[in-house]
Amino acid sequence: MKMEPDPQNPLVRHETPEERADRNLVELLQELRVIQTGVQIVFAFLLGLAFTSRFPQLDDFERDTYIATLLLTVLAAAVLATPVAVHRALFHLGFKRRIVALSSRLTIIGLVVLALALNGAVLLVTDVVLGRTAAIAITAVTAAVFAGLWFVLPEALRRS
């Protein structure tokens, strides 16, 4: 059942729970497409890095950072693709609202893992190029930027 928009409050949507779930899932899947592209770029960068002539010269810290970052990127890809797999397996069973709720939680988890992976890449590259002290400082700044933009800002907007 469709209802007319409320002229008194244009922010109120008049949609059934099923319509809301449909809209929310479509929006979420669009967001995940954008995020997945970034994950794939980071993963490709990391795969290529292992085959460069300078890779054998990495010290233990840099190799450990590389492996951790590579695995975090794989985990981010897996977690961020899970909503698509869940939707594909369950969409025809009437679980749309549950799919949306689970997918939203998985997306937040995936963003946390992706932020860790991206910061791992920053740490690795800046350590090789600038040295450990600068790398740690720069990575702390990028971690704060991710936390601020991806988590603190949305929470602040939600509360206001």
N, C-alpha and C positions, 0 to 999 in steps of 0.2 A: 504494500500500500504506500503510494507516494503522497506526500503532503506538500503544500505550498510553503515556501520560505516564510519565516516570521519577519514581517517588516519592522517590528519593534526591536528585534535583536538579530541582525544578520549573521552573527556568529553561531547561532543555534541551528543545527542541522536537524531536519525532520526526516529521519530515515529509520527503517526497521533495524533491529539488531543484525539481521542477515545482510542487509544492504551496507551497514556500517562495517561488518566483517569483510565483505567483498571489497569495499573501498580501501580499508586498512591493509588488506593483504596485497592488493595491487600496488599501493604506495610503497609498502615494505619491499616487495619484490623488485620494484624499480630502483629503490635505494641500494639494495643488495647488488644489482647489476653494476652500479657505479663503483661500489666498494671492491667487488671481485676483480675489476680491471686493475685497480691499484695493487691488489694482492698478487695478481699475475705478473705485473711489472717488477715488483720487488723479488718475487721468486725467480724470474728469468735473470735478473741482475745477479742474484746470489748463485744460481747455477753456473752462470758464465764466469763468475769470479774464481771458482775453484780450478778453472782451466787456464788461468793466466800464468805468465812466466814468473810473476812475483809471488804467487800464492805459497810456494814451498818455503819462502823466506819468513812467513808469519811466525810469530812466537806462540807459545802455548796459550796465552790470554787471547790473542787474536783468533787462533784456531777455535778455541772454546766459544768465543763470541760468535764466530761464523756458524758453528754447528748449532748453537742455541738459537740464533736468528733464523737459520734455515728451518729448523724444526718448529719454531713459533710461526713462521710464515705458512708452513704446511698445516699446522693446527688452525690458524686463522682461516685458511681456505676451506678446511673441512667444516669448521663451525659455521662459517658464513654461507656455505652451500647447503647446510642441513635444512633450513626452512624450505628450500626448493624441493629437496627429496621428500620431506614430510608432506608437503602440499601434494606432490605428485602421487604419493602412496595413499593419501587419506581424503583428498578433496571431494570425492564422490560419495563419501560416507556420512556427510552432514556434520563434520567436525570443524567447520570453518573457524568458529570463534576460538576453539581450543588451539587450532593451528596458528592463528594470529597471535594469541597470547604466548605460546611457546616460541614462535618465531621472533617475537619482539625481545624476549629474554635472551635467546641465542644470538641475536644481532648485537646486543649490548656486550655479551661475553666475547663475541668475535671482534668487536671494536677494541676491547681491552687487549686481547691477544695481538691484534694488528698493531696497536700503538706500541706494544712491547717489541714486536718484530721490527717496526720502522725505527724505533730508538736503538735497537740492536744494530741495525744497518748503519745508522749515524755513528754509533760508538765504534764500530769496526773501521769505517772509512776514515773518520777523523783521527782515530788512534794511529793508523798507518801513515796518514798525511801530516798530522800535527803533533803527535805524541800523546801519551796517556793522560797527562794532566789536563791538557786542552780538551781532549776527547771526553773526559768525564764531565768537565764543566759544560761543554756544548750539549752533551746528551742530557744533562740535568735540565738545561733550558728547554730543549725540544720536548722532553717528557712533561715539563710544566705547561708548555704550549698545548700539547695534546690533551692533558688533563683539563686545562682551562676551557679550551674550545669544544671538546667532545663531551665533557661531563659536567663541569661546573657551570658553564654558560647555559646549557639547556635546563639544568636544575634551577638556576636562578630565574630563568624566564618562566618556568613552570610555576614557581612559587609567587611570581608577581602578578 
